[in-house]
Amino acid sequence: MKITNTFIKTQKPALSPCKGQKCMNEHKAGTVDMTKIMAFLPFALCFLLISCNKTETAQTEETTAAPTELKLTAEQEKNFGITLGSPETRTVYDAIVLNGVVEAPPQQTASVSFPLTGIVRNINVLAGSQVSRGSTLATVESLELIQLQEDYWKTVGQLTFAEQERQRQTTLTQEDVGAKRKLQQAESDARVLEAGKQGLEAKLQVIGIDPKSLKINQIVRTIALRAPIAGVVKMTHATIGKSITAGEALFEVVNQTGARLVLKVFEKDLPQIKVGQKIVFPGGSATITGLSSNFDPTSRTVDAYARLNGTRLLAGQYINGKLEASPRQAETLPETAVVRTGEAAHVFIKTPQGIYQPVEIKTGVTQDGFIEVRFTKKPSAPIVITGAQTLQAELTKGLGEEE
């Protein structure tokens, strides 16, 4: 900007012959005005420079505005891997995340113990071993078992004598030889011993010994602990030579057949959970079979139960699954077709003139590589399916450098 210097020529006023004070004052006033004008000139110059800079900045911003369309050559389209297509109608659903664990039914879980004190003599299985019902898990030797059999045989002998005495007293009473009191006593003794015998037989059966299989005066020192159900040995608590107490759990056997999922459903998701809905998780799926009627006020959840669909999982295993809720038909595009810029999203269309333009869309759920899309106005031109990200990069190329 060219600035021209301006010179102001002043003429000193002629002094009157009187050379009085009034003339001197007028001369001083002219000198003061000239000083003020010269002092203002630098400020005026700065103002002009700032105005020029603002004009140039506005012009620069106008020239760097982002383009809104692209025109590609055939070679560029090939290099960008551009393919065109249209939205596809698919069944989509809202995915509700549910977490839970695998639980074996109570009737498919067994804790194996021995009802008497004893010592473990042999162990035939390890944790993880597959066992069938009745398989021997371990062998236990027990002094209480020996004492129980001893009491049984003593009772059997006493009962035999009591029965014989009852028969003699019955015969004597019928011949009016014996007293009725003795017959009554004999009958009472026989009944007491019979009850004792039956009780000891029941105890032997609980332990796993059939009294009918015992031979007279034969004492069994050891007994086999057997699996009550078929399944997998989940845990062992026994070692050879270990002294065990009555009822102490030595093995845990779990049958995975009939295992189910116990899932936590949050209060906000509860209205969308229905029996029969499908849950998918890595490696399998399950179907909702029921909902608990108990609400946990601490976690604000309700338990949901699901049946595994042919998937083998272990009891106690953690599961992170998704439930398919609110299924619906919707327009979808492959994920490669959608360009996200912050919270917004758009796709590219190719006009009949061969120009690529972005079209704003709203997105919904994403599943199986497809995104639910909603158009404000559905375009009639084909949509870029692959190569959209490259187009976006080409469209915005250079903006960062100029800034």
Protein Blocks (a to p, Z undefined) as FASTA:
>chain_A
ZZdddddddddddddfklpaklmmmmmmmmmmmmmmmmmmmmmmmmmmmmmmmmmmmmmm
mmmpccfbdcddfklmmmnopacdddddddddddddddddddddfklcccdddfbdcddf
bdcbdehiacdehiafbdcddfklmmmmmmmmmmmmmmmmmmmmmmmmmmmmmnomacfk
lmmmmmmmmmmmmmmmmmmmmmmmmnopafklpcghiacfbdcdddfbgcddfbdcbdeh
iacdehiafbdcddfehpacdddddfklmmmpcghiacddehiacddfbdcfbdcfklop
acdddddehiacdehiacdddddehiaddddddfklpccehjbccdddddfkopacdddd
dddddeehiacdddfbacfbdcdfbhklmmmmmmmgoklmmZZ
